[in-house]
Each structure stands twice: as structure tokens, then as C-alpha cells.
Amino acid sequence: MDRFQVFVIRAILGGVFAVVLSRVFFQDVKLSYALGLGIILVGLAYFAEYLRHRKK
């Protein structure tokens, strides 16, 4: 898989998990806050990948 496909998969999954998490824990949250949470989740995925590859 190339890097763009990985990004698209992470972005979709980050968005889905962000909406689900925001609806489970904060029922009255706006969709824009869930979008921000999705961006944070995708960023954390890339940060975790950086930390994993840095140790090699």
C-alpha cells in the first residue's frame, strides 16, 4: 500500500471513531468538535508510527 492509501484509511477510521466516541461520551457535542477529535486521532496515529520506527 502506498502512503496516500494509508492516509485515506486512517482519515476515514479516525473520523468514524471520533464521531462514535463523541456521541457515546458527549451526546450534545457539535459535529465540528468531532471533526477536530478525528484530526487529533489521525495525528496521534502518525506520531505513534514515528515513535515505532524511530527505535529501529
Number of C-alpha atoms within 10 A of each C-alpha: 5 6 8 9 10 10 14 11 13 19 18 13 15 23 21 14 16 23 20 14 15 19 15 10 9 11 10 9 12 12 13 10 13 22 17 12 19 24 17 15 19 20 15 13 16 14 11 12 11 11 11 10 8 8 6 5
